[in-house]
Amino acid sequence: MYIPKIRKKMNVVPELKELDKDTAITEWLIEKLIKTGELTAIKYGNALFINLDELFDFFTIKEKKNEKDDNR
């Protein structure tokens, strides 16, 4: 059974910093991805929730696409 890793928007960057202390992903970037529709945010009350798996997939897919473009 799949259980998504849902975090409050304000807790996403600190969790990423635990995985990679030199990450370039910022709260500003996450907000930009939400506003452009590239990342889904779930609003509940005053809080925004982010699926970490979706965030990781976003960067993984972009990376693979760029690798394909470089091979042409």
mmCIF file of the N, C-alpha and C atoms, coordinates in Angstrom:
data_MODEL
# 
_entry.id   MODEL 
# 
loop_
_atom_site.group_PDB 
_atom_site.id 
_atom_site.type_symbol 
_atom_site.label_atom_id 
_atom_site.label_alt_id 
_atom_site.label_comp_id 
_atom_site.label_asym_id 
_atom_site.label_entity_id 
_atom_site.label_seq_id 
_atom_site.pdbx_PDB_ins_code 
_atom_site.Cartn_x 
_atom_site.Cartn_y 
_atom_site.Cartn_z 
_atom_site.occupancy 
_atom_site.B_iso_or_equiv 
_atom_site.pdbx_formal_charge 
_atom_site.auth_seq_id 
_atom_site.auth_comp_id 
_atom_site.auth_asym_id 
_atom_site.auth_atom_id 
_atom_site.pdbx_PDB_model_num 
ATOM 1   N N  . MET A 1 1  ? 0.846  -1.178 0.000   1.00 0.00 ? 1  MET A N  1 
ATOM 2   C CA . MET A 1 1  ? 0.000  0.000  0.000   1.00 0.00 ? 1  MET A CA 1 
ATOM 3   C C  . MET A 1 1  ? 0.893  1.243  0.000   1.00 0.00 ? 1  MET A C  1 
ATOM 4   N N  . TYR A 1 2  ? 0.586  2.161  -0.894  1.00 0.00 ? 2  TYR A N  1 
ATOM 5   C CA . TYR A 1 2  ? 1.345  3.398  -1.003  1.00 0.00 ? 2  TYR A CA 1 
ATOM 6   C C  . TYR A 1 2  ? 0.840  4.424  0.009   1.00 0.00 ? 2  TYR A C  1 
ATOM 7   N N  . ILE A 1 3  ? 1.745  4.922  0.823   1.00 0.00 ? 3  ILE A N  1 
ATOM 8   C CA . ILE A 1 3  ? 1.417  5.995  1.761   1.00 0.00 ? 3  ILE A CA 1 
ATOM 9   C C  . ILE A 1 3  ? 2.305  7.179  1.405   1.00 0.00 ? 3  ILE A C  1 
ATOM 10  N N  . PRO A 1 4  ? 1.718  8.271  0.896   1.00 0.00 ? 4  PRO A N  1 
ATOM 11  C CA . PRO A 1 4  ? 2.533  9.414  0.477   1.00 0.00 ? 4  PRO A CA 1 
ATOM 12  C C  . PRO A 1 4  ? 3.185  10.120 1.662   1.00 0.00 ? 4  PRO A C  1 
ATOM 13  N N  . LYS A 1 5  ? 4.331  10.701 1.402   1.00 0.00 ? 5  LYS A N  1 
ATOM 14  C CA . LYS A 1 5  ? 5.048  11.480 2.423   1.00 0.00 ? 5  LYS A CA 1 
ATOM 15  C C  . LYS A 1 5  ? 4.558  12.929 2.321   1.00 0.00 ? 5  LYS A C  1 
ATOM 16  N N  . ILE A 1 6  ? 3.528  13.246 3.083   1.00 0.00 ? 6  ILE A N  1 
ATOM 17  C CA . ILE A 1 6  ? 2.926  14.577 3.061   1.00 0.00 ? 6  ILE A CA 1 
ATOM 18  C C  . ILE A 1 6  ? 3.532  15.407 4.182   1.00 0.00 ? 6  ILE A C  1 
ATOM 19  N N  . ARG A 1 7  ? 3.982  16.619 3.829   1.00 0.00 ? 7  ARG A N  1 
ATOM 20  C CA . ARG A 1 7  ? 4.569  17.530 4.810   1.00 0.00 ? 7  ARG A CA 1 
ATOM 21  C C  . ARG A 1 7  ? 3.991  18.918 4.625   1.00 0.00 ? 7  ARG A C  1 
ATOM 22  N N  . LYS A 1 8  ? 3.939  19.683 5.713   1.00 0.00 ? 8  LYS A N  1 
ATOM 23  C CA . LYS A 1 8  ? 3.579  21.084 5.596   1.00 0.00 ? 8  LYS A CA 1 
ATOM 24  C C  . LYS A 1 8  ? 4.654  21.780 4.773   1.00 0.00 ? 8  LYS A C  1 
ATOM 25  N N  . LYS A 1 9  ? 4.234  22.765 3.980   1.00 0.00 ? 9  LYS A N  1 
ATOM 26  C CA . LYS A 1 9  ? 5.177  23.469 3.109   1.00 0.00 ? 9  LYS A CA 1 
ATOM 27  C C  . LYS A 1 9  ? 6.362  24.011 3.897   1.00 0.00 ? 9  LYS A C  1 
ATOM 28  N N  . MET A 1 10 ? 6.102  24.516 5.078   1.00 0.00 ? 10 MET A N  1 
ATOM 29  C CA . MET A 1 10 ? 7.176  25.102 5.879   1.00 0.00 ? 10 MET A CA 1 
ATOM 30  C C  . MET A 1 10 ? 8.167  24.056 6.402   1.00 0.00 ? 10 MET A C  1 
ATOM 31  N N  . ASN A 1 11 ? 7.789  22.767 6.369   1.00 0.00 ? 11 ASN A N  1 
ATOM 32  C CA . ASN A 1 11 ? 8.665  21.700 6.865   1.00 0.00 ? 11 ASN A CA 1 
ATOM 33  C C  . ASN A 1 11 ? 9.414  20.965 5.760   1.00 0.00 ? 11 ASN A C  1 
ATOM 34  N N  . VAL A 1 12 ? 9.122  21.293 4.505   1.00 0.00 ? 12 VAL A N  1 
ATOM 35  C CA . VAL A 1 12 ? 9.738  20.585 3.390   1.00 0.00 ? 12 VAL A CA 1 
ATOM 36  C C  . VAL A 1 12 ? 11.237 20.868 3.300   1.00 0.00 ? 12 VAL A C  1 
ATOM 37  N N  . VAL A 1 13 ? 11.622 22.135 3.313   1.00 0.00 ? 13 VAL A N  1 
ATOM 38  C CA . VAL A 1 13 ? 13.038 22.491 3.165   1.00 0.00 ? 13 VAL A CA 1 
ATOM 39  C C  . VAL A 1 13 ? 13.880 21.938 4.319   1.00 0.00 ? 13 VAL A C  1 
ATOM 40  N N  . PRO A 1 14 ? 13.442 22.066 5.588   1.00 0.00 ? 14 PRO A N  1 
ATOM 41  C CA . PRO A 1 14 ? 14.244 21.455 6.656   1.00 0.00 ? 14 PRO A CA 1 
ATOM 42  C C  . PRO A 1 14 ? 14.420 19.948 6.483   1.00 0.00 ? 14 PRO A C  1 
ATOM 43  N N  . GLU A 1 15 ? 13.395 19.270 5.993   1.00 0.00 ? 15 GLU A N  1 
ATOM 44  C CA . GLU A 1 15 ? 13.525 17.828 5.773   1.00 0.00 ? 15 GLU A CA 1 
ATOM 45  C C  . GLU A 1 15 ? 14.501 17.537 4.634   1.00 0.00 ? 15 GLU A C  1 
ATOM 46  N N  . LEU A 1 16 ? 14.467 18.353 3.590   1.00 0.00 ? 16 LEU A N  1 
ATOM 47  C CA . LEU A 1 16 ? 15.428 18.185 2.499   1.00 0.00 ? 16 LEU A CA 1 
ATOM 48  C C  . LEU A 1 16 ? 16.849 18.443 2.980   1.00 0.00 ? 16 LEU A C  1 
ATOM 49  N N  . LYS A 1 17 ? 17.003 19.422 3.876   1.00 0.00 ? 17 LYS A N  1 
ATOM 50  C CA . LYS A 1 17 ? 18.325 19.734 4.430   1.00 0.00 ? 17 LYS A CA 1 
ATOM 51  C C  . LYS A 1 17 ? 18.878 18.555 5.240   1.00 0.00 ? 17 LYS A C  1 
ATOM 52  N N  . GLU A 1 18 ? 17.998 17.770 5.861   1.00 0.00 ? 18 GLU A N  1 
ATOM 53  C CA . GLU A 1 18 ? 18.440 16.580 6.586   1.00 0.00 ? 18 GLU A CA 1 
ATOM 54  C C  . GLU A 1 18 ? 19.012 15.544 5.617   1.00 0.00 ? 18 GLU A C  1 
ATOM 55  N N  . LEU A 1 19 ? 18.395 15.443 4.429   1.00 0.00 ? 19 LEU A N  1 
ATOM 56  C CA . LEU A 1 19 ? 18.855 14.480 3.427   1.00 0.00 ? 19 LEU A CA 1 
ATOM 57  C C  . LEU A 1 19 ? 20.088 14.979 2.686   1.00 0.00 ? 19 LEU A C  1 
ATOM 58  N N  . ASP A 1 20 ? 20.125 16.290 2.432   1.00 0.00 ? 20 ASP A N  1 
ATOM 59  C CA . ASP A 1 20 ? 21.228 16.894 1.683   1.00 0.00 ? 20 ASP A CA 1 
ATOM 60  C C  . ASP A 1 20 ? 21.460 18.289 2.234   1.00 0.00 ? 20 ASP A C  1 
ATOM 61  N N  . LYS A 1 21 ? 22.491 18.429 3.048   1.00 0.00 ? 21 LYS A N  1 
ATOM 62  C CA . LYS A 1 21 ? 22.717 19.711 3.720   1.00 0.00 ? 21 LYS A CA 1 
ATOM 63  C C  . LYS A 1 21 ? 23.051 20.844 2.755   1.00 0.00 ? 21 LYS A C  1 
ATOM 64  N N  . ASP A 1 22 ? 23.471 20.520 1.525   1.00 0.00 ? 22 ASP A N  1 
ATOM 65  C CA . ASP A 1 22 ? 23.836 21.538 0.541   1.00 0.00 ? 22 ASP A CA 1 
ATOM 66  C C  . ASP A 1 22 ? 22.774 21.712 -0.545  1.00 0.00 ? 22 ASP A C  1 
ATOM 67  N N  . THR A 1 23 ? 21.558 21.277 -0.283  1.00 0.00 ? 23 THR A N  1 
ATOM 68  C CA . THR A 1 23 ? 20.509 21.361 -1.296  1.00 0.00 ? 23 THR A CA 1 
ATOM 69  C C  . THR A 1 23 ? 20.283 22.808 -1.737  1.00 0.00 ? 23 THR A C  1 
ATOM 70  N N  . ALA A 1 24 ? 19.973 22.964 -3.005  1.00 0.00 ? 24 ALA A N  1 
ATOM 71  C CA . ALA A 1 24 ? 19.687 24.289 -3.556  1.00 0.00 ? 24 ALA A CA 1 
ATOM 72  C C  . ALA A 1 24 ? 18.182 24.566 -3.575  1.00 0.00 ? 24 ALA A C  1 
ATOM 73  N N  . ILE A 1 25 ? 17.390 23.614 -3.141  1.00 0.00 ? 25 ILE A N  1 
ATOM 74  C CA . ILE A 1 25 ? 15.936 23.785 -3.128  1.00 0.00 ? 25 ILE A CA 1 
ATOM 75  C C  . ILE A 1 25 ? 15.557 24.660 -1.942  1.00 0.00 ? 25 ILE A C  1 
ATOM 76  N N  . THR A 1 26 ? 14.827 25.722 -2.238  1.00 0.00 ? 26 THR A N  1 
ATOM 77  C CA . THR A 1 26 ? 14.416 26.674 -1.209  1.00 0.00 ? 26 THR A CA 1 
ATOM 78  C C  . THR A 1 26 ? 12.896 26.734 -1.138  1.00 0.00 ? 26 THR A C  1 
ATOM 79  N N  . GLU A 1 27 ? 12.399 27.377 -0.102  1.00 0.00 ? 27 GLU A N  1 
ATOM 80  C CA . GLU A 1 27 ? 10.956 27.555 0.025   1.00 0.00 ? 27 GLU A CA 1 
ATOM 81  C C  . GLU A 1 27 ? 10.424 28.413 -1.123  1.00 0.00 ? 27 GLU A C  1 
ATOM 82  N N  . TRP A 1 28 ? 11.234 29.376 -1.570  1.00 0.00 ? 28 TRP A N  1 
ATOM 83  C CA . TRP A 1 28 ? 10.840 30.221 -2.701  1.00 0.00 ? 28 TRP A CA 1 
ATOM 84  C C  . TRP A 1 28 ? 10.631 29.364 -3.951  1.00 0.00 ? 28 TRP A C  1 
ATOM 85  N N  . LEU A 1 29 ? 11.544 28.421 -4.217  1.00 0.00 ? 29 LEU A N  1 
ATOM 86  C CA . LEU A 1 29 ? 11.425 27.547 -5.384  1.00 0.00 ? 29 LEU A CA 1 
ATOM 87  C C  . LEU A 1 29 ? 10.174 26.687 -5.284  1.00 0.00 ? 29 LEU A C  1 
ATOM 88  N N  . ILE A 1 30 ? 9.901  26.161 -4.120  1.00 0.00 ? 30 ILE A N  1 
ATOM 89  C CA . ILE A 1 30 ? 8.705  25.342 -3.927  1.00 0.00 ? 30 ILE A CA 1 
ATOM 90  C C  . ILE A 1 30 ? 7.446  26.163 -4.190  1.00 0.00 ? 30 ILE A C  1 
ATOM 91  N N  . GLU A 1 31 ? 7.412  27.399 -3.697  1.00 0.00 ? 31 GLU A N  1 
ATOM 92  C CA . GLU A 1 31 ? 6.266  28.283 -3.956  1.00 0.00 ? 31 GLU A CA 1 
ATOM 93  C C  . GLU A 1 31 ? 6.110  28.540 -5.452  1.00 0.00 ? 31 GLU A C  1 
ATOM 94  N N  . LYS A 1 32 ? 7.216  28.748 -6.148  1.00 0.00 ? 32 LYS A N  1 
ATOM 95  C CA . LYS A 1 32 ? 7.189  28.995 -7.594  1.00 0.00 ? 32 LYS A CA 1 
ATOM 96  C C  . LYS A 1 32 ? 6.631  27.775 -8.329  1.00 0.00 ? 32 LYS A C  1 
ATOM 97  N N  . LEU A 1 33 ? 7.045  26.573 -7.936  1.00 0.00 ? 33 LEU A N  1 
ATOM 98  C CA . LEU A 1 33 ? 6.544  25.357 -8.564  1.00 0.00 ? 33 LEU A CA 1 
ATOM 99  C C  . LEU A 1 33 ? 5.044  25.182 -8.329  1.00 0.00 ? 33 LEU A C  1 
ATOM 100 N N  . ILE A 1 34 ? 4.585  25.569 -7.157  1.00 0.00 ? 34 ILE A N  1 
ATOM 101 C CA . ILE A 1 34 ? 3.153  25.492 -6.857  1.00 0.00 ? 34 ILE A CA 1 
ATOM 102 C C  . ILE A 1 34 ? 2.387  26.487 -7.722  1.00 0.00 ? 34 ILE A C  1 
ATOM 103 N N  . LYS A 1 35 ? 2.866  27.726 -7.804  1.00 0.00 ? 35 LYS A N  1 
ATOM 104 C CA . LYS A 1 35 ? 2.178  28.770 -8.580  1.00 0.00 ? 35 LYS A CA 1 
ATOM 105 C C  . LYS A 1 35 ? 2.120  28.451 -10.060 1.00 0.00 ? 35 LYS A C  1 
ATOM 106 N N  . THR A 1 36 ? 3.157  27.790 -10.593 1.00 0.00 ? 36 THR A N  1 
ATOM 107 C CA . THR A 1 36 ? 3.170  27.445 -12.017 1.00 0.00 ? 36 THR A CA 1 
ATOM 108 C C  . THR A 1 36 ? 2.434  26.144 -12.308 1.00 0.00 ? 36 THR A C  1 
ATOM 109 N N  . GLY A 1 37 ? 1.985  25.456 -11.264 1.00 0.00 ? 37 GLY A N  1 
ATOM 110 C CA . GLY A 1 37 ? 1.234  24.222 -11.439 1.00 0.00 ? 37 GLY A CA 1 
ATOM 111 C C  . GLY A 1 37 ? 2.106  22.999 -11.651 1.00 0.00 ? 37 GLY A C  1 
ATOM 112 N N  . GLU A 1 38 ? 3.403  23.127 -11.476 1.00 0.00 ? 38 GLU A N  1 
ATOM 113 C CA . GLU A 1 38 ? 4.305  21.991 -11.662 1.00 0.00 ? 38 GLU A CA 1 
ATOM 114 C C  . GLU A 1 38 ? 4.381  21.103 -10.423 1.00 0.00 ? 38 GLU A C  1 
ATOM 115 N N  . LEU A 1 39 ? 3.891  21.613 -9.291  1.00 0.00 ? 39 LEU A N  1 
ATOM 116 C CA . LEU A 1 39 ? 3.860  20.863 -8.040  1.00 0.00 ? 39 LEU A CA 1 
ATOM 117 C C  . LEU A 1 39 ? 2.485  21.076 -7.404  1.00 0.00 ? 39 LEU A C  1 
ATOM 118 N N  . THR A 1 40 ? 1.894  19.999 -6.951  1.00 0.00 ? 40 THR A N  1 
ATOM 119 C CA . THR A 1 40 ? 0.572  20.064 -6.347  1.00 0.00 ? 40 THR A CA 1 
ATOM 120 C C  . THR A 1 40 ? 0.684  20.394 -4.862  1.00 0.00 ? 40 THR A C  1 
ATOM 121 N N  . ALA A 1 41 ? -0.130 21.316 -4.411  1.00 0.00 ? 41 ALA A N  1 
ATOM 122 C CA . ALA A 1 41 ? -0.210 21.633 -2.989  1.00 0.00 ? 41 ALA A CA 1 
ATOM 123 C C  . ALA A 1 41 ? -1.650 21.402 -2.548  1.00 0.00 ? 41 ALA A C  1 
ATOM 124 N N  . ILE A 1 42 ? -1.797 20.851 -1.370  1.00 0.00 ? 42 ILE A N  1 
ATOM 125 C CA . ILE A 1 42 ? -3.117 20.596 -0.806  1.00 0.00 ? 42 ILE A CA 1 
ATOM 126 C C  . ILE A 1 42 ? -3.330 21.617 0.304   1.00 0.00 ? 42 ILE A C  1 
ATOM 127 N N  . LYS A 1 43 ? -4.375 22.414 0.172   1.00 0.00 ? 43 LYS A N  1 
ATOM 128 C CA . LYS A 1 43 ? -4.680 23.414 1.191   1.00 0.00 ? 43 LYS A CA 1 
ATOM 129 C C  . LYS A 1 43 ? -5.692 22.836 2.166   1.00 0.00 ? 43 LYS A C  1 
ATOM 130 N N  . TYR A 1 44 ? -5.341 22.896 3.436   1.00 0.00 ? 44 TYR A N  1 
ATOM 131 C CA . TYR A 1 44 ? -6.240 22.453 4.501   1.00 0.00 ? 44 TYR A CA 1 
ATOM 132 C C  . TYR A 1 44 ? -6.172 23.489 5.596   1.00 0.00 ? 44 TYR A C  1 
ATOM 133 N N  . GLY A 1 45 ? -7.262 24.217 5.784   1.00 0.00 ? 45 GLY A N  1 
ATOM 134 C CA . GLY A 1 45 ? -7.244 25.339 6.728   1.00 0.00 ? 45 GLY A CA 1 
ATOM 135 C C  . GLY A 1 45 ? -6.300 26.402 6.209   1.00 0.00 ? 45 GLY A C  1 
ATOM 136 N N  . ASN A 1 46 ? -5.383 26.837 7.038   1.00 0.00 ? 46 ASN A N  1 
ATOM 137 C CA . ASN A 1 46 ? -4.397 27.835 6.623   1.00 0.00 ? 46 ASN A CA 1 
ATOM 138 C C  . ASN A 1 46 ? -3.094 27.208 6.147   1.00 0.00 ? 46 ASN A C  1 
ATOM 139 N N  . ALA A 1 47 ? -2.990 25.897 6.187   1.00 0.00 ? 47 ALA A N  1 
ATOM 140 C CA . ALA A 1 47 ? -1.732 25.216 5.863   1.00 0.00 ? 47 ALA A CA 1 
ATOM 141 C C  . ALA A 1 47 ? -1.741 24.676 4.440   1.00 0.00 ? 47 ALA A C  1 
ATOM 142 N N  . LEU A 1 48 ? -0.551 24.666 3.823   1.00 0.00 ? 48 LEU A N  1 
ATOM 143 C CA . LEU A 1 48 ? -0.348 24.021 2.530   1.00 0.00 ? 48 LEU A CA 1 
ATOM 144 C C  . LEU A 1 48 ? 0.477  22.766 2.764   1.00 0.00 ? 48 LEU A C  1 
ATOM 145 N N  . PHE A 1 49 ? 0.057  21.678 2.140   1.00 0.00 ? 49 PHE A N  1 
ATOM 146 C CA . PHE A 1 49 ? 0.751  20.408 2.279   1.00 0.00 ? 49 PHE A CA 1 
ATOM 147 C C  . PHE A 1 49 ? 1.335  19.993 0.938   1.00 0.00 ? 49 PHE A C  1 
ATOM 148 N N  . ILE A 1 50 ? 2.535  19.413 0.990   1.00 0.00 ? 50 ILE A N  1 
ATOM 149 C CA . ILE A 1 50 ? 3.267  18.994 -0.200  1.00 0.00 ? 50 ILE A CA 1 
ATOM 150 C C  . ILE A 1 50 ? 3.550  17.501 -0.092  1.00 0.00 ? 50 ILE A C  1 
ATOM 151 N N  . ASN A 1 51 ? 3.414  16.804 -1.209  1.00 0.00 ? 51 ASN A N  1 
ATOM 152 C CA . ASN A 1 51 ? 3.785  15.396 -1.276  1.00 0.00 ? 51 ASN A CA 1 
ATOM 153 C C  . ASN A 1 51 ? 5.268  15.340 -1.651  1.00 0.00 ? 51 ASN A C  1 
ATOM 154 N N  . LEU A 1 52 ? 6.118  14.886 -0.732  1.00 0.00 ? 52 LEU A N  1 
ATOM 155 C CA . LEU A 1 52 ? 7.561  14.833 -0.988  1.00 0.00 ? 52 LEU A CA 1 
ATOM 156 C C  . LEU A 1 52 ? 7.896  13.916 -2.154  1.00 0.00 ? 52 LEU A C  1 
ATOM 157 N N  . ASP A 1 53 ? 7.154  12.842 -2.313  1.00 0.00 ? 53 ASP A N  1 
ATOM 158 C CA . ASP A 1 53 ? 7.408  11.927 -3.426  1.00 0.00 ? 53 ASP A CA 1 
ATOM 159 C C  . ASP A 1 53 ? 7.214  12.649 -4.764  1.00 0.00 ? 53 ASP A C  1 
ATOM 160 N N  . GLU A 1 54 ? 6.194  13.479 -4.859  1.00 0.00 ? 54 GLU A N  1 
ATOM 161 C CA . GLU A 1 54 ? 5.944  14.252 -6.076  1.00 0.00 ? 54 GLU A CA 1 
ATOM 162 C C  . GLU A 1 54 ? 7.085  15.244 -6.327  1.00 0.00 ? 54 GLU A C  1 
ATOM 163 N N  . LEU A 1 55 ? 7.572  15.873 -5.269  1.00 0.00 ? 55 LEU A N  1 
ATOM 164 C CA . LEU A 1 55 ? 8.691  16.811 -5.395  1.00 0.00 ? 55 LEU A CA 1 
ATOM 165 C C  . LEU A 1 55 ? 9.939  16.089 -5.899  1.00 0.00 ? 55 LEU A C  1 
ATOM 166 N N  . PHE A 1 56 ? 10.258 14.921 -5.327  1.00 0.00 ? 56 PHE A N  1 
ATOM 167 C CA . PHE A 1 56 ? 11.416 14.147 -5.768  1.00 0.00 ? 56 PHE A CA 1 
ATOM 168 C C  . PHE A 1 56 ? 11.244 13.693 -7.221  1.00 0.00 ? 56 PHE A C  1 
ATOM 169 N N  . ASP A 1 57 ? 10.042 13.246 -7.567  1.00 0.00 ? 57 ASP A N  1 
ATOM 170 C CA . ASP A 1 57 ? 9.771  12.817 -8.940  1.00 0.00 ? 57 ASP A CA 1 
ATOM 171 C C  . ASP A 1 57 ? 9.935  13.971 -9.924  1.00 0.00 ? 57 ASP A C  1 
ATOM 172 N N  . PHE A 1 58 ? 9.523  15.155 -9.540  1.00 0.00 ? 58 PHE A N  1 
ATOM 173 C CA . PHE A 1 58 ? 9.640  16.323 -10.412 1.00 0.00 ? 58 PHE A CA 1 
ATOM 174 C C  . PHE A 1 58 ? 11.091 16.517 -10.834 1.00 0.00 ? 58 PHE A C  1 
ATOM 175 N N  . PHE A 1 59 ? 12.008 16.481 -9.893  1.00 0.00 ? 59 PHE A N  1 
ATOM 176 C CA . PHE A 1 59 ? 13.412 16.705 -10.222 1.00 0.00 ? 59 PHE A CA 1 
ATOM 177 C C  . PHE A 1 59 ? 14.031 15.500 -10.915 1.00 0.00 ? 59 PHE A C  1 
ATOM 178 N N  . THR A 1 60 ? 13.593 14.310 -10.605 1.00 0.00 ? 60 THR A N  1 
ATOM 179 C CA . THR A 1 60 ? 14.105 13.113 -11.258 1.00 0.00 ? 60 THR A CA 1 
ATOM 180 C C  . THR A 1 60 ? 13.687 13.083 -12.719 1.00 0.00 ? 60 THR A C  1 
ATOM 181 N N  . ILE A 1 61 ? 12.435 13.386 -12.998 1.00 0.00 ? 61 ILE A N  1 
ATOM 182 C CA . ILE A 1 61 ? 11.926 13.388 -14.366 1.00 0.00 ? 61 ILE A CA 1 
ATOM 183 C C  . ILE A 1 61 ? 12.628 14.469 -15.182 1.00 0.00 ? 61 ILE A C  1 
ATOM 184 N N  . LYS A 1 62 ? 12.794 15.656 -14.627 1.00 0.00 ? 62 LYS A N  1 
ATOM 185 C CA . LYS A 1 62 ? 13.481 16.738 -15.325 1.00 0.00 ? 62 LYS A CA 1 
ATOM 186 C C  . LYS A 1 62 ? 14.907 16.327 -15.657 1.00 0.00 ? 62 LYS A C  1 
ATOM 187 N N  . GLU A 1 63 ? 15.570 15.660 -14.722 1.00 0.00 ? 63 GLU A N  1 
ATOM 188 C CA . GLU A 1 63 ? 16.953 15.232 -14.923 1.00 0.00 ? 63 GLU A CA 1 
ATOM 189 C C  . GLU A 1 63 ? 17.030 14.223 -16.067 1.00 0.00 ? 63 GLU A C  1 
ATOM 190 N N  . LYS A 1 64 ? 16.139 13.247 -16.102 1.00 0.00 ? 64 LYS A N  1 
ATOM 191 C CA . LYS A 1 64 ? 16.141 12.242 -17.153 1.00 0.00 ? 64 LYS A CA 1 
ATOM 192 C C  . LYS A 1 64 ? 15.839 12.872 -18.504 1.00 0.00 ? 64 LYS A C  1 
ATOM 193 N N  . LYS A 1 65 ? 14.898 13.833 -18.542 1.00 0.00 ? 65 LYS A N  1 
ATOM 194 C CA . LYS A 1 65 ? 14.552 14.505 -19.788 1.00 0.00 ? 65 LYS A CA 1 
ATOM 195 C C  . LYS A 1 65 ? 15.761 15.270 -20.318 1.00 0.00 ? 65 LYS A C  1 
ATOM 196 N N  . ASN A 1 66 ? 16.487 15.947 -19.436 1.00 0.00 ? 66 ASN A N  1 
ATOM 197 C CA . ASN A 1 66 ? 17.667 16.693 -19.855 1.00 0.00 ? 66 ASN A CA 1 
ATOM 198 C C  . ASN A 1 66 ? 18.747 15.758 -20.384 1.00 0.00 ? 66 ASN A C  1 
ATOM 199 N N  . GLU A 1 67 ? 18.891 14.572 -19.802 1.00 0.00 ? 67 GLU A N  1 
ATOM 200 C CA . GLU A 1 67 ? 19.863 13.592 -20.283 1.00 0.00 ? 67 GLU A CA 1 
ATOM 201 C C  . GLU A 1 67 ? 19.507 13.146 -21.692 1.00 0.00 ? 67 GLU A C  1 
ATOM 202 N N  . LYS A 1 68 ? 18.220 12.933 -21.977 1.00 0.00 ? 68 LYS A N  1 
ATOM 203 C CA . LYS A 1 68 ? 17.789 12.538 -23.318 1.00 0.00 ? 68 LYS A CA 1 
ATOM 204 C C  . LYS A 1 68 ? 18.071 13.648 -24.317 1.00 0.00 ? 68 LYS A C  1 
ATOM 205 N N  . ASP A 1 69 ? 17.811 14.911 -23.940 1.00 0.00 ? 69 ASP A N  1 
ATOM 206 C CA . ASP A 1 69 ? 18.051 16.034 -24.826 1.00 0.00 ? 69 ASP A CA 1 
ATOM 207 C C  . ASP A 1 69 ? 19.540 16.178 -25.140 1.00 0.00 ? 69 ASP A C  1 
ATOM 208 N N  . ASP A 1 70 ? 20.406 15.881 -24.177 1.00 0.00 ? 70 ASP A N  1 
ATOM 209 C CA . ASP A 1 70 ? 21.854 15.998 -24.372 1.00 0.00 ? 70 ASP A CA 1 
ATOM 210 C C  . ASP A 1 70 ? 22.382 14.933 -25.335 1.00 0.00 ? 70 ASP A C  1 
ATOM 211 N N  . ASN A 1 71 ? 21.696 13.797 -25.427 1.00 0.00 ? 71 ASN A N  1 
ATOM 212 C CA . ASN A 1 71 ? 22.152 12.703 -26.271 1.00 0.00 ? 71 ASN A CA 1 
ATOM 213 C C  . ASN A 1 71 ? 21.789 12.891 -27.738 1.00 0.00 ? 71 ASN A C  1 
ATOM 214 N N  . ARG A 1 72 ? 21.033 13.890 -28.082 1.00 0.00 ? 72 ARG A N  1 
ATOM 215 C CA . ARG A 1 72 ? 20.626 14.126 -29.480 1.00 0.00 ? 72 ARG A CA 1 
ATOM 216 C C  . ARG A 1 72 ? 21.712 14.777 -30.256 1.00 0.00 ? 72 ARG A C  1 
# 
